[in-house]
Amino acid sequence: METSIVKSQAYGKDRVRVVRVVRHADGWQEIADYSVRCLLSGDQFESSYTKGDNKLVVATDSQKNTIFYLAKTLPAEKVMVPEVFASE
């Protein structure tokens, strides 16, 4: 019988659209509009692939909803720059 080895594992949610508009008092508006990819990886997910144990897996809809929550609740300066938003 042949055995398989999981060398690496990852999963996530792709193409989550983030749009944030900041309206300033003087009428000036800034907009951030980009797609986010959330990728979770690590050895702790191996049991999901080898034993069907999904207790450590975060549902992709939960990942998407977390991205939406952060985009709405973080201060504008942390959302307007994609690299800063990604680090949050």
Biopython code that builds the backbone (N, CA, C, O; Angstrom):
import numpy as np
from Bio.PDB.StructureBuilder import StructureBuilder

atoms = [
    (1, "MET", "N", (0.840, -1.181, 0.000)),
    (1, "MET", "CA", (0.000, 0.000, 0.000)),
    (1, "MET", "C", (0.884, 1.243, 0.000)),
    (1, "MET", "O", (1.854, 1.341, 0.751)),
    (2, "GLU", "N", (0.527, 2.174, -0.850)),
    (2, "GLU", "CA", (1.260, 3.433, -0.960)),
    (2, "GLU", "C", (0.748, 4.427, 0.076)),
    (2, "GLU", "O", (-0.451, 4.484, 0.350)),
    (3, "THR", "N", (1.649, 5.200, 0.642)),
    (3, "THR", "CA", (1.235, 6.235, 1.584)),
    (3, "THR", "C", (1.514, 7.601, 0.978)),
    (3, "THR", "O", (2.437, 7.774, 0.183)),
    (4, "SER", "N", (0.720, 8.537, 1.361)),
    (4, "SER", "CA", (0.894, 9.905, 0.879)),
    (4, "SER", "C", (1.391, 10.777, 2.020)),
    (4, "SER", "O", (1.056, 10.560, 3.184)),
    (5, "ILE", "N", (2.188, 11.757, 1.666)),
    (5, "ILE", "CA", (2.695, 12.703, 2.646)),
    (5, "ILE", "C", (2.253, 14.095, 2.234)),
    (5, "ILE", "O", (2.406, 14.495, 1.080)),
    (6, "VAL", "N", (1.710, 14.820, 3.184)),
    (6, "VAL", "CA", (1.310, 16.195, 2.931)),
    (6, "VAL", "C", (2.524, 17.077, 3.215)),
    (6, "VAL", "O", (2.931, 17.226, 4.367)),
    (7, "LYS", "N", (3.099, 17.659, 2.167)),
    (7, "LYS", "CA", (4.299, 18.489, 2.331)),
    (7, "LYS", "C", (3.957, 19.885, 2.831)),
    (7, "LYS", "O", (4.667, 20.442, 3.668)),
    (8, "SER", "N", (2.890, 20.438, 2.327)),
    (8, "SER", "CA", (2.431, 21.735, 2.803)),
    (8, "SER", "C", (0.931, 21.822, 2.565)),
    (8, "SER", "O", (0.384, 21.175, 1.673)),
    (9, "GLN", "N", (0.291, 22.626, 3.375)),
    (9, "GLN", "CA", (-1.148, 22.777, 3.252)),
    (9, "GLN", "C", (-1.516, 24.227, 3.486)),
    (9, "GLN", "O", (-0.951, 24.907, 4.342)),
    (10, "ALA", "N", (-2.462, 24.672, 2.713)),
    (10, "ALA", "CA", (-2.936, 26.050, 2.839)),
    (10, "ALA", "C", (-4.336, 26.126, 2.238)),
    (10, "ALA", "O", (-4.697, 25.351, 1.353)),
    (11, "TYR", "N", (-5.097, 27.062, 2.734)),
    (11, "TYR", "CA", (-6.425, 27.318, 2.187)),
    (11, "TYR", "C", (-6.788, 28.749, 2.529)),
    (11, "TYR", "O", (-6.113, 29.394, 3.332)),
    (12, "GLY", "N", (-7.839, 29.237, 1.929)),
    (12, "GLY", "CA", (-8.237, 30.601, 2.242)),
    (12, "GLY", "C", (-9.346, 31.102, 1.351)),
    (12, "GLY", "O", (-10.036, 30.339, 0.675)),
    (13, "LYS", "N", (-9.488, 32.400, 1.374)),
    (13, "LYS", "CA", (-10.530, 33.076, 0.601)),
    (13, "LYS", "C", (-9.846, 34.093, -0.305)),
    (13, "LYS", "O", (-8.986, 34.854, 0.139)),
    (14, "ASP", "N", (-10.231, 34.100, -1.565)),
    (14, "ASP", "CA", (-9.629, 34.981, -2.557)),
    (14, "ASP", "C", (-10.686, 35.940, -3.094)),
    (14, "ASP", "O", (-11.883, 35.658, -3.041)),
    (15, "ARG", "N", (-10.231, 37.063, -3.604)),
    (15, "ARG", "CA", (-11.077, 38.064, -4.260)),
    (15, "ARG", "C", (-12.166, 38.636, -3.349)),
    (15, "ARG", "O", (-13.320, 38.771, -3.755)),
    (16, "VAL", "N", (-11.785, 38.967, -2.119)),
    (16, "VAL", "CA", (-12.705, 39.661, -1.229)),
    (16, "VAL", "C", (-12.549, 41.152, -1.527)),
    (16, "VAL", "O", (-11.480, 41.722, -1.315)),
    (17, "ARG", "N", (-13.587, 41.761, -2.006)),
    (17, "ARG", "CA", (-13.506, 43.154, -2.421)),
    (17, "ARG", "C", (-13.678, 44.086, -1.227)),
    (17, "ARG", "O", (-14.662, 43.997, -0.492)),
    (18, "VAL", "N", (-12.721, 44.967, -1.045)),
    (18, "VAL", "CA", (-12.753, 45.953, 0.035)),
    (18, "VAL", "C", (-12.890, 47.334, -0.587)),
    (18, "VAL", "O", (-12.086, 47.728, -1.432)),
    (19, "VAL", "N", (-13.908, 48.061, -0.162)),
    (19, "VAL", "CA", (-14.097, 49.440, -0.604)),
    (19, "VAL", "C", (-14.334, 50.278, 0.648)),
    (19, "VAL", "O", (-15.216, 49.983, 1.454)),
    (20, "ARG", "N", (-13.542, 51.310, 0.790)),
    (20, "ARG", "CA", (-13.702, 52.220, 1.940)),
    (20, "ARG", "C", (-13.626, 53.644, 1.421)),
    (20, "ARG", "O", (-12.682, 54.012, 0.721)),
    (21, "VAL", "N", (-14.624, 54.442, 1.769)),
    (21, "VAL", "CA", (-14.673, 55.845, 1.371)),
    (21, "VAL", "C", (-14.508, 56.694, 2.622)),
    (21, "VAL", "O", (-15.179, 56.478, 3.631)),
    (22, "VAL", "N", (-13.608, 57.658, 2.539)),
    (22, "VAL", "CA", (-13.415, 58.619, 3.624)),
    (22, "VAL", "C", (-13.836, 59.982, 3.103)),
    (22, "VAL", "O", (-13.274, 60.489, 2.132)),
    (23, "ARG", "N", (-14.824, 60.567, 3.753)),
    (23, "ARG", "CA", (-15.330, 61.889, 3.357)),
    (23, "ARG", "C", (-14.785, 62.929, 4.329)),
    (23, "ARG", "O", (-14.978, 62.825, 5.540)),
    (24, "HIS", "N", (-14.116, 63.912, 3.792)),
    (24, "HIS", "CA", (-13.535, 64.978, 4.607)),
    (24, "HIS", "C", (-14.493, 66.158, 4.683)),
    (24, "HIS", "O", (-15.365, 66.314, 3.828)),
    (25, "ALA", "N", (-14.330, 66.977, 5.696)),
    (25, "ALA", "CA", (-15.226, 68.115, 5.931)),
    (25, "ALA", "C", (-15.220, 69.112, 4.773)),
    (25, "ALA", "O", (-16.228, 69.769, 4.514)),
    (26, "ASP", "N", (-14.082, 69.228, 4.072)),
    (26, "ASP", "CA", (-13.990, 70.192, 2.972)),
    (26, "ASP", "C", (-14.548, 69.662, 1.651)),
    (26, "ASP", "O", (-14.405, 70.303, 0.610)),
    (27, "GLY", "N", (-15.189, 68.481, 1.698)),
    (27, "GLY", "CA", (-15.780, 67.916, 0.492)),
    (27, "GLY", "C", (-14.876, 66.931, -0.246)),
    (27, "GLY", "O", (-15.331, 66.235, -1.153)),
    (28, "TRP", "N", (-13.623, 66.871, 0.130)),
    (28, "TRP", "CA", (-12.670, 65.942, -0.482)),
    (28, "TRP", "C", (-13.001, 64.523, -0.050)),
    (28, "TRP", "O", (-13.306, 64.281, 1.118)),
    (29, "GLN", "N", (-12.943, 63.580, -0.992)),
    (29, "GLN", "CA", (-13.216, 62.174, -0.680)),
    (29, "GLN", "C", (-12.052, 61.313, -1.121)),
    (29, "GLN", "O", (-11.480, 61.516, -2.192)),
    (30, "GLU", "N", (-11.712, 60.357, -0.290)),
    (30, "GLU", "CA", (-10.691, 59.363, -0.631)),
    (30, "GLU", "C", (-11.387, 58.008, -0.713)),
    (30, "GLU", "O", (-12.325, 57.727, 0.033)),
    (31, "ILE", "N", (-10.906, 57.174, -1.639)),
    (31, "ILE", "CA", (-11.492, 55.846, -1.763)),
    (31, "ILE", "C", (-10.378, 54.812, -1.865)),
    (31, "ILE", "O", (-9.389, 54.996, -2.575)),
    (32, "ALA", "N", (-10.569, 53.730, -1.138)),
    (32, "ALA", "CA", (-9.698, 52.556, -1.267)),
    (32, "ALA", "C", (-10.557, 51.450, -1.861)),
    (32, "ALA", "O", (-11.647, 51.168, -1.362)),
    (33, "ASP", "N", (-10.078, 50.836, -2.903)),
    (33, "ASP", "CA", (-10.837, 49.789, -3.592)),
    (33, "ASP", "C", (-9.845, 48.726, -4.050)),
    (33, "ASP", "O", (-9.072, 48.960, -4.980)),
    (34, "TYR", "N", (-9.859, 47.573, -3.413)),
    (34, "TYR", "CA", (-8.937, 46.514, -3.797)),
    (34, "TYR", "C", (-9.484, 45.145, -3.410)),
    (34, "TYR", "O", (-10.440, 45.040, -2.642)),
    (35, "SER", "N", (-8.873, 44.114, -3.945)),
    (35, "SER", "CA", (-9.246, 42.734, -3.630)),
    (35, "SER", "C", (-8.244, 42.160, -2.646)),
    (35, "SER", "O", (-7.037, 42.374, -2.757)),
    (36, "VAL", "N", (-8.775, 41.431, -1.686)),
    (36, "VAL", "CA", (-7.953, 40.859, -0.625)),
    (36, "VAL", "C", (-7.944, 39.342, -0.762)),
    (36, "VAL", "O", (-8.961, 38.728, -1.085)),
    (37, "ARG", "N", (-6.786, 38.751, -0.514)),
    (37, "ARG", "CA", (-6.651, 37.301, -0.442)),
    (37, "ARG", "C", (-6.199, 36.955, 0.972)),
    (37, "ARG", "O", (-5.188, 37.467, 1.452)),
    (38, "CYS", "N", (-6.948, 36.094, 1.627)),
    (38, "CYS", "CA", (-6.604, 35.624, 2.966)),
    (38, "CYS", "C", (-6.167, 34.173, 2.829)),
    (38, "CYS", "O", (-6.962, 33.318, 2.439)),
    (39, "LEU", "N", (-4.925, 33.894, 3.145)),
    (39, "LEU", "CA", (-4.374, 32.553, 2.995)),
    (39, "LEU", "C", (-3.857, 32.075, 4.340)),
    (39, "LEU", "O", (-2.975, 32.695, 4.935)),
    (40, "LEU", "N", (-4.409, 30.978, 4.810)),
    (40, "LEU", "CA", (-3.966, 30.371, 6.065)),
    (40, "LEU", "C", (-3.154, 29.129, 5.737)),
    (40, "LEU", "O", (-3.569, 28.307, 4.920)),
    (41, "SER", "N", (-2.010, 28.995, 6.366)),
    (41, "SER", "CA", (-1.173, 27.825, 6.108)),
    (41, "SER", "C", (-0.439, 27.438, 7.388)),
    (41, "SER", "O", (-0.337, 28.228, 8.326)),
    (42, "GLY", "N", (0.059, 26.228, 7.406)),
    (42, "GLY", "CA", (0.823, 25.767, 8.558)),
    (42, "GLY", "C", (0.644, 24.284, 8.786)),
    (42, "GLY", "O", (-0.297, 23.667, 8.288)),
    (43, "ASP", "N", (1.549, 23.733, 9.535)),
    (43, "ASP", "CA", (1.530, 22.296, 9.821)),
    (43, "ASP", "C", (0.316, 21.871, 10.641)),
    (43, "ASP", "O", (-0.094, 20.711, 10.587)),
    (44, "GLN", "N", (-0.262, 22.799, 11.399)),
    (44, "GLN", "CA", (-1.398, 22.450, 12.253)),
    (44, "GLN", "C", (-2.626, 22.024, 11.449)),
    (44, "GLN", "O", (-3.542, 21.421, 12.008)),
    (45, "PHE", "N", (-2.663, 22.324, 10.157)),
    (45, "PHE", "CA", (-3.806, 21.937, 9.329)),
    (45, "PHE", "C", (-3.658, 20.555, 8.700)),
    (45, "PHE", "O", (-4.564, 20.096, 8.005)),
    (46, "GLU", "N", (-2.548, 19.896, 8.930)),
    (46, "GLU", "CA", (-2.308, 18.589, 8.302)),
    (46, "GLU", "C", (-3.399, 17.585, 8.655)),
    (46, "GLU", "O", (-3.821, 16.805, 7.802)),
    (47, "SER", "N", (-3.856, 17.597, 9.901)),
    (47, "SER", "CA", (-4.888, 16.637, 10.310)),
    (47, "SER", "C", (-6.196, 16.845, 9.541)),
    (47, "SER", "O", (-6.990, 15.913, 9.412)),
    (48, "SER", "N", (-6.423, 18.044, 9.037)),
    (48, "SER", "CA", (-7.624, 18.295, 8.227)),
    (48, "SER", "C", (-7.579, 17.494, 6.936)),
    (48, "SER", "O", (-8.609, 17.037, 6.441)),
    (49, "TYR", "N", (-6.378, 17.328, 6.394)),
    (49, "TYR", "CA", (-6.205, 16.608, 5.130)),
    (49, "TYR", "C", (-6.007, 15.111, 5.338)),
    (49, "TYR", "O", (-6.416, 14.310, 4.498)),
    (50, "THR", "N", (-5.387, 14.729, 6.445)),
    (50, "THR", "CA", (-5.049, 13.317, 6.638)),
    (50, "THR", "C", (-6.065, 12.557, 7.476)),
    (50, "THR", "O", (-6.224, 11.348, 7.304)),
    (51, "LYS", "N", (-6.766, 13.251, 8.392)),
    (51, "LYS", "CA", (-7.695, 12.571, 9.308)),
    (51, "LYS", "C", (-9.113, 13.121, 9.237)),
    (51, "LYS", "O", (-10.009, 12.607, 9.907)),
    (52, "GLY", "N", (-9.326, 14.154, 8.437)),
    (52, "GLY", "CA", (-10.660, 14.747, 8.350)),
    (52, "GLY", "C", (-11.041, 15.531, 9.598)),
    (52, "GLY", "O", (-12.226, 15.749, 9.854)),
    (53, "ASP", "N", (-10.049, 15.957, 10.377)),
    (53, "ASP", "CA", (-10.283, 16.705, 11.613)),
    (53, "ASP", "C", (-10.243, 18.199, 11.301)),
    (53, "ASP", "O", (-9.167, 18.766, 11.110)),
    (54, "ASN", "N", (-11.393, 18.825, 11.251)),
    (54, "ASN", "CA", (-11.487, 20.228, 10.840)),
    (54, "ASN", "C", (-11.631, 21.200, 12.007)),
    (54, "ASN", "O", (-12.048, 22.339, 11.799)),
    (55, "LYS", "N", (-11.299, 20.783, 13.231)),
    (55, "LYS", "CA", (-11.530, 21.670, 14.375)),
    (55, "LYS", "C", (-10.667, 22.923, 14.344)),
    (55, "LYS", "O", (-11.028, 23.915, 14.977)),
    (56, "LEU", "N", (-9.542, 22.921, 13.637)),
    (56, "LEU", "CA", (-8.683, 24.104, 13.549)),
    (56, "LEU", "C", (-8.955, 24.952, 12.310)),
    (56, "LEU", "O", (-8.376, 26.026, 12.147)),
    (57, "VAL", "N", (-9.828, 24.472, 11.448)),
    (57, "VAL", "CA", (-10.101, 25.162, 10.186)),
    (57, "VAL", "C", (-11.083, 26.310, 10.418)),
    (57, "VAL", "O", (-12.121, 26.136, 11.055)),
    (58, "VAL", "N", (-10.738, 27.480, 9.892)),
    (58, "VAL", "CA", (-11.630, 28.644, 9.940)),
    (58, "VAL", "C", (-12.373, 28.696, 8.606)),
    (58, "VAL", "O", (-11.753, 28.733, 7.544)),
    (59, "ALA", "N", (-13.675, 28.699, 8.667)),
    (59, "ALA", "CA", (-14.480, 28.709, 7.443)),
    (59, "ALA", "C", (-14.134, 29.926, 6.587)),
    (59, "ALA", "O", (-13.857, 31.004, 7.114)),
    (60, "THR", "N", (-14.151, 29.749, 5.271)),
    (60, "THR", "CA", (-13.777, 30.846, 4.382)),
    (60, "THR", "C", (-14.760, 32.013, 4.473)),
    (60, "THR", "O", (-14.357, 33.160, 4.281)),
    (61, "ASP", "N", (-16.025, 31.755, 4.756)),
    (61, "ASP", "CA", (-16.970, 32.865, 4.957)),
    (61, "ASP", "C", (-16.622, 33.653, 6.216)),
    (61, "ASP", "O", (-16.812, 34.869, 6.259)),
    (62, "SER", "N", (-16.118, 32.976, 7.232)),
    (62, "SER", "CA", (-15.669, 33.674, 8.442)),
    (62, "SER", "C", (-14.448, 34.533, 8.139)),
    (62, "SER", "O", (-14.310, 35.626, 8.687)),
    (63, "GLN", "N", (-13.566, 34.053, 7.277)),
    (63, "GLN", "CA", (-12.412, 34.852, 6.864)),
    (63, "GLN", "C", (-12.885, 36.116, 6.135)),
    (63, "GLN", "O", (-12.410, 37.220, 6.403)),
    (64, "LYS", "N", (-13.823, 35.929, 5.216)),
    (64, "LYS", "CA", (-14.366, 37.065, 4.457)),
    (64, "LYS", "C", (-15.036, 38.077, 5.393)),
    (64, "LYS", "O", (-14.823, 39.282, 5.261)),
    (65, "ASN", "N", (-15.840, 37.587, 6.330)),
    (65, "ASN", "CA", (-16.532, 38.480, 7.256)),
    (65, "ASN", "C", (-15.550, 39.218, 8.162)),
    (65, "ASN", "O", (-15.798, 40.367, 8.529)),
    (66, "THR", "N", (-14.449, 38.581, 8.523)),
    (66, "THR", "CA", (-13.414, 39.243, 9.324)),
    (66, "THR", "C", (-12.764, 40.368, 8.533)),
    (66, "THR", "O", (-12.494, 41.439, 9.077)),
    (67, "ILE", "N", (-12.513, 40.130, 7.256)),
    (67, "ILE", "CA", (-11.938, 41.168, 6.392)),
    (67, "ILE", "C", (-12.900, 42.357, 6.311)),
    (67, "ILE", "O", (-12.476, 43.506, 6.434)),
    (68, "PHE", "N", (-14.190, 42.086, 6.105)),
    (68, "PHE", "CA", (-15.189, 43.152, 6.050)),
    (68, "PHE", "C", (-15.249, 43.923, 7.375)),
    (68, "PHE", "O", (-15.329, 45.151, 7.382)),
    (69, "TYR", "N", (-15.209, 43.194, 8.485)),
    (69, "TYR", "CA", (-15.263, 43.830, 9.799)),
    (69, "TYR", "C", (-14.061, 44.757, 10.008)),
    (69, "TYR", "O", (-14.212, 45.891, 10.462)),
    (70, "LEU", "N", (-12.872, 44.261, 9.672)),
    (70, "LEU", "CA", (-11.674, 45.087, 9.830)),
    (70, "LEU", "C", (-11.722, 46.311, 8.926)),
    (70, "LEU", "O", (-11.348, 47.406, 9.347)),
    (71, "ALA", "N", (-12.175, 46.138, 7.692)),
    (71, "ALA", "CA", (-12.247, 47.267, 6.760)),
    (71, "ALA", "C", (-13.203, 48.344, 7.262)),
    (71, "ALA", "O", (-12.991, 49.531, 7.012)),
    (72, "LYS", "N", (-14.239, 47.938, 7.959)),
    (72, "LYS", "CA", (-15.226, 48.903, 8.449)),
    (72, "LYS", "C", (-14.813, 49.558, 9.765)),
    (72, "LYS", "O", (-15.094, 50.737, 9.979)),
    (73, "THR", "N", (-14.152, 48.814, 10.648)),
    (73, "THR", "CA", (-13.919, 49.319, 12.002)),
    (73, "THR", "C", (-12.525, 49.895, 12.243)),
    (73, "THR", "O", (-12.340, 50.676, 13.176)),
    (74, "LEU", "N", (-11.547, 49.527, 11.426)),
    (74, "LEU", "CA", (-10.210, 50.087, 11.623)),
    (74, "LEU", "C", (-10.200, 51.568, 11.247)),
    (74, "LEU", "O", (-10.997, 52.000, 10.414)),
    (75, "PRO", "N", (-9.310, 52.344, 11.850)),
    (75, "PRO", "CA", (-9.187, 53.747, 11.441)),
    (75, "PRO", "C", (-8.844, 53.837, 9.949)),
    (75, "PRO", "O", (-8.163, 52.968, 9.405)),
    (76, "ALA", "N", (-9.320, 54.882, 9.308)),
    (76, "ALA", "CA", (-9.166, 55.037, 7.860)),
    (76, "ALA", "C", (-7.706, 54.921, 7.416)),
    (76, "ALA", "O", (-7.430, 54.320, 6.377)),
    (77, "GLU", "N", (-6.774, 55.481, 8.179)),
    (77, "GLU", "CA", (-5.369, 55.437, 7.759)),
    (77, "GLU", "C", (-4.812, 54.015, 7.712)),
    (77, "GLU", "O", (-3.792, 53.775, 7.065)),
    (78, "LYS", "N", (-5.466, 53.074, 8.386)),
    (78, "LYS", "CA", (-5.021, 51.676, 8.335)),
    (78, "LYS", "C", (-5.687, 50.897, 7.207)),
    (78, "LYS", "O", (-5.261, 49.790, 6.876)),
    (79, "VAL", "N", (-6.726, 51.472, 6.619)),
    (79, "VAL", "CA", (-7.437, 50.786, 5.541)),
    (79, "VAL", "C", (-7.069, 51.366, 4.177)),
    (79, "VAL", "O", (-7.080, 50.651, 3.176)),
    (80, "MET", "N", (-6.746, 52.645, 4.133)),
    (80, "MET", "CA", (-6.522, 53.318, 2.856)),
    (80, "MET", "C", (-5.260, 52.842, 2.143)),
    (80, "MET", "O", (-5.156, 52.985, 0.924)),
    (81, "VAL", "N", (-4.312, 52.287, 2.866)),
    (81, "VAL", "CA", (-3.075, 51.772, 2.265)),
    (81, "VAL", "C", (-3.117, 50.248, 2.358)),
    (81, "VAL", "O", (-3.107, 49.707, 3.464)),
    (82, "PRO", "N", (-3.165, 49.538, 1.221)),
    (82, "PRO", "CA", (-3.315, 48.081, 1.254)),
    (82, "PRO", "C", (-2.256, 47.361, 2.086)),
    (82, "PRO", "O", (-2.573, 46.393, 2.777)),
    (83, "GLU", "N", (-1.015, 47.814, 2.032)),
    (83, "GLU", "CA", (0.047, 47.135, 2.789)),
    (83, "GLU", "C", (-0.162, 47.258, 4.301)),
    (83, "GLU", "O", (0.138, 46.335, 5.057)),
    (84, "VAL", "N", (-0.677, 48.404, 4.723)),
    (84, "VAL", "CA", (-0.957, 48.607, 6.151)),
    (84, "VAL", "C", (-2.162, 47.745, 6.563)),
    (84, "VAL", "O", (-2.152, 47.116, 7.621)),
    (85, "PHE", "N", (-3.184, 47.729, 5.725)),
    (85, "PHE", "CA", (-4.372, 46.908, 6.022)),
    (85, "PHE", "C", (-3.983, 45.435, 6.107)),
    (85, "PHE", "O", (-4.465, 44.717, 6.984)),
    (86, "ALA", "N", (-3.126, 44.986, 5.216)),
    (86, "ALA", "CA", (-2.701, 43.578, 5.212)),
    (86, "ALA", "C", (-1.972, 43.206, 6.496)),
    (86, "ALA", "O", (-2.062, 42.066, 6.951)),
    (87, "SER", "N", (-1.257, 44.152, 7.078)),
    (87, "SER", "CA", (-0.505, 43.845, 8.299)),
    (87, "SER", "C", (-1.402, 43.767, 9.524)),
    (87, "SER", "O", (-0.985, 43.264, 10.568)),
    (88, "GLU", "N", (-2.627, 44.259, 9.405)),
    (88, "GLU", "CA", (-3.568, 44.195, 10.525)),
    (88, "GLU", "C", (-4.180, 42.826, 10.590)),
    (88, "GLU", "O", (-5.003, 42.559, 11.465)),
]
sb = StructureBuilder()
sb.init_structure("model")
sb.init_model(0)
sb.init_chain("A")
sb.init_seg("    ")
for serial, (resi, resn, name, xyz) in enumerate(atoms, 1):
    if name == "N":
        sb.init_residue(resn, " ", resi, " ")
    sb.init_atom(name, np.array(xyz, "f"), 0.0, 1.0, " ", f" {name:<3s}", serial, name[0])
structure = sb.get_structure()
